[in-house]
Amino acid sequence: MNNSTRMPWVDTAKGISIILVVMMYSAYNTGEYTGGVGFLHYVIGFATPFRMPEFFLISGLFLAQVIDRPWRRYIDRRAVHYLYFYVLWAIISIGLKIGIYSRDLDGMLHDLAMAVVQPYGVLWFIYMLAVFGLVARILRELRVPHWAVIPIAAALQMWAPHPDSYALEQFAAYFVFFYLGFVIAPLVFRLVAWTQDRPAMAVAGLLVWALVNGLLVYSPGYSVQPVGTQMGLAAWPPLHLVLAVAGALALCVVGGFLSKFASMEWLRWLGEHSLVVYVAFTIPMSLFRGAALSSGLLTETGMLSLAVLLVSVISPVILYAIVKRTGLGMFLFERPAWAHIDRPNAGQVSNKGIARPAREAA
């Protein structure tokens, strides 16, 4: 059953996004070890302009409904919530990878210390959600108008240098999409509602968008490598920004279209629990890829990448189901009471988990 406080198309769009994100890591991680390129590399190439921007744009859609709450409650929901899961899973990941697997205690302690100021690994997304929420609130308190924020954020996205700080680099690259989601949310909701009532026009529009996006990505200058993609004309910063916004909106429309089908309930559920997958997929990804290559049973880059993708998405779901059924390890996916600075009341208890109502969630 759908939670009545959620919007199915939002979760469906997030479900597509989390699959694309895990697909990228699965393909590039596999390509790094096989030295080859598989068919998923080309799918990721097509999605490169909008893969992460869409996640951040959706994360900003419901910000207007909470941004004027008292500071304590706002920080609890939009910063502490994400930082809890960031810290927890950074400790787990660094402890397993550096402390146990590599047996490097000094390296583990160093990485743990650095994770405070530099987002660690794939967990950078959660880290930046907390940062973006705080920055948006500060801008609100300072009464900085949207027309001033958006051009500056867009300029940072297009022309910002790559500083030594990974946090600053990711802030420059993605804040504009989070803030745009906040500002244009009413337009996005109207667009999706309009296309849901006109499925034929929605499909036609999506086909045109896909053709244009594909032609610009796969234009002269495009190349695909085992661990990365070089876009063609789409790499030009202003055009890249336009394609990112267009692609993010297109995935929202796709979410609206697919959410009408009962057969897509699994995708909606996956989007509702997208952070469950996001925080936990790298461990089964590495274990399965290593085991498959060592056994020699699956070594072709394309099929191995697909298998790694499936295992990486399904394994966290299985872990989540076990945790929910047994009640053991609930702290992995639900924020315990002690981790709140503004204790939820009975009507807000569902906000403590990773999968919160869409009006609160990323």
N, C-alpha and C positions, 0 to 999 in steps of 0.2 A: 504493500500500500504506500502511496505517496504521502509524504508529510504535507498537510494542507498549507503549511506556511512556506512551502518551497514552490518555485516555478519550474516545472518539468523541463522546459526548453533550456534553461540555464544549466541545469545538471547534465542534460544531454550534450550540450556544447562543451562542458568541462570534461565529459567522458571522452569525447573525441580528442580534446587537448591532451589529456593525460596519456592516452595511447600514443599520440604523436611524440610526446616528450620521451616516454620510455622507449619508443621505437628508435629515436635518434641515438640514445645512449647504447641501446642494444646493438644497432648496426655499427656504430663507430667503435664500440668496445670489441666487437667481434672482428671488424676489419683491422684493428690494431694488431691482433694476434695472428690472423690468417694472412695479412698483407694483401687481401683482395677486396673487391667491391661487389656487393650483391644488389638485388633488385630493390631492397628497402632503402639503399642509399639514394636512389632516384626519387622515391616517394618523399624522403626527408628533404631532398633538394627542392622539390616543389613547395614543401611546407616551410622552408627556411624563413621567408619574410614574415610569416604570421604565427609561427608555432608558439613562441613564448609571449609575444604581444597580446594574443587573444586571452591567455590566462590572466594577464595583468589587467586588461580592459574589463573582463568579467569581474575581477576582484574589486574594481572600483564602482560597479553598477549600483550597489546598495549603500555606498558610503554616505550619501546624502541623508539617509534615514537614521544614521547613528552619529554623524559628525558633531552634532550640537549637544550631545549628552554631556553630563558632568564629566570632568576630566578623569576622575578616578575610574568610573565605569568605562569610559571610552578606552583608556589605556589598558584596562583589564581585557577588554574584548578584542582590541585591534593591535595590541603590542605584546602584552604578557602571554596571551593565548598562543601566539605563534612562536615567541621566544622559548616557551616551555618545551614545545616539541622540537624546536631547533637544538636547544641545549641537550635534551635527552638523547636524540638520535645522533647528534654529533659525538657524544660520549660513547654511544654504542658502536658507531662506525669506526671511530678512531681507535677505540679499545680493541675491537676485533681485528682491524686491518694492521695497525701499527704495533699495538701492545701484544696481541696473542699470535697473529700470523707471522709478523716480522720479528717479534720478540725484541723490540727496540723501545725500552722504557723511556729513555731520554727523548727519542723522537715523538713518542706518544704524548709526553708532557708538553713538548714544544708545540705540537699541533693543537693540543687542547687549549693552550694559552693563546695561540694565534687565532683560533676560531672565535675568540671574543671580539676581535676587531676586523677579521677578514672572514667572510662567510665560507664555510667548509664544503667543498665538493658540490654535489647536486642539491644540498640543503640551502644553497644561496637563495633560492626562491622564497623559502619561508622567512629567512632572515630579512630579505628586502621587503616582504609584505609588512613586517613590523615597522621598518624604517619609513616606508611610503605612508603608512597610516599616521605616523607621528608627524611627518613633514606636512602632509595635507592638513592636519589639525592646526599646526602652527601657522601655516599660511592663512587658514580660516580666521584664527585669532587675530592675526595682523591685518586682516581685511584686505589682503592682496587680491585684486580682481582677477577673474579667470583669464581675461584678455591679455593680462600681463604674464601670467604663469605659463600658459600654453605655448606661446612663441619661444620663450626662453627654454622650456623643457624640450620643445621640438628641435631647437638649435643644438642643445646638448646631445640629443639623440643622433643628429646628423653629423656634427662636426667635432664632437668632444674627442680629445686625444685619449690614448690608453695610459692612464696613470699607473703608478706602482700599486695603488690601492685597488684591489678587486672590488671592494664595496662601492667605491666611487665610480668605477667603470660600469658596474651593473646599474647603479642609480642613474647615471647619465643615459644608459641604453634603454631603460624601461620605465622610468617615472612618467614620461609623457603619456604612455598608454594607460597606466593606472589612473592618472588625473583626468584623462579624456573620458574614461569610463564613468568617473564621478560627474563630470560636467554634461556629457551628452546622454546620460542614462535615459531620460524621457524619450529622446529620439530613437534610441536603440529599442526600447520597449514597444514604441509605436511601429517601428520598422518590422519587428518580428511578428507582431500582431497582424499587421497588414499582409505580410507574406503568408502567414498561416491561413488566412482566408482566401488566398489566391495561389494555391500550390503550383499550378501550371506556370504562372509568371515567375514564381520563386525558382523553380527548376530551370527555366529559361535564363533567368538572370545569373544563376549560379554557374551554368554552363559557359556563359560569356565571360564571367569573372575567371573561371578556371582556365579558359583558353588564353586570356590576356596574361594572367599570372604565369602560366606555364611558358608562354612565348618569351616573356621578359626574363624569366629565370634561366631558361635553356637557350639563351641567345649567345652570340659570339663572346667568348671570354669565359664561358661556363666550363667547369671541370669538376670531376668528382674523384676524391681520393679516399683511401681506406678509413681515414679518421677525420674527414672534413669535406666541405662543399664550397666551391667558389662559384658564385652566381655570375650571370652575364650582366646585361643592362640593369637588372634589378639590384645590383650592388651599388649603383650610384645613390649616394645618401638621400637626396630628396625623394627619388623614386622609391627607394627602399622603405621610407617612412610611409608614403602613400600606399604602397602595397601591403604594408603591415596593418594599417588601419582598415583597408579594404578587406583583407583576408580575415581579420578579426571579426568584422561585421558579417562577412560571408559565413563564418562558422557559427555565428549566432543564428543566422537564418537557417543554416543546415540543422542546428539544434531544434529550432522551432518546427521545421518540417518533419524530422525524424521522431520528435516527441509525440507526434500524433499516432504512431504505430505501436501497438501493444508488444510487438516483437522486439522493439528497441528498449524495453524496460531495463534490460541488463545494462545497456549503455547509460541510461539515466542513473541507475544505481551506482555504477562505477564513477560517474561524475560527482554524485552526492558524497562519495567516499574517496574522492581523488587524492586527498592528502594521505590517506591510509596507504595507497599505492606509492605515492611519491616518497614518503619517508623510508619505506621498507624495501623498495625494489632492487636496490643495488647489490644487496647481499646475495639473494638467490641468483641474480644475473651473473655475478662473478663465479659463484660456485658451479652453476650449471654449465657455463661456457667452458670453464676449466676442465670439468669432468668430461664433457663431450669431446673436446679436442684431445684430451689424454687417452680416451678410449679408442679414438679413431673411427667411431661409428658415424659421426656427423662432422664433416670438415668443410663442406662447400659453403662459402661465405653467405650466400643468399638464404639457403634453407636453415643454416645454423643461426643466422640473425633472426629469422622468423621464430624458430624454436626458443631462442633466448628471450624474445619479446613476449611470447605466450607464457613462459615460465615466470618472467619478471612481473607480469601483470597478475597472474593467477595466484602466485605464492603469497603475496601480502593479503589477498582476499581470503585465502584459506586460513592464514594466521589470525586475521581479524575475526573470522567465524569461530575459530577455536577459543580465542580470548573471550568473545561474547558468550559462548556456550558454557565455558568453565568458570568464568569470572576471574581467572588467573591472568595476571599481567595487564589488567585494565588500564594501568597507568601509561602503557605504551600508546594508547589511542584515545584515552579520555583524561582530561586534565583533572587531577585530584583536588579536593577542597583546599588543601594547604597552598596550592599554586595559584589561588585567586587572590587578588588584592581588593576585589569587590565581590563578595560572596553572592552567588546566584540564589534567588529565592525559588520556591517550588515551581513557579511558572517558567523559570529560565533554566531549569536543570539540564535541558538538552543542549545548552550552549557550551557545556564544559568539554564536549568531545570534539575530536577532529572534524567530524561531520556534523556541522551545526546548521540550523535553518538557513536557507539561502539569503534571507534578509540580513543575516549577520555574517555569513561566511564569505570566504574569498571566492 
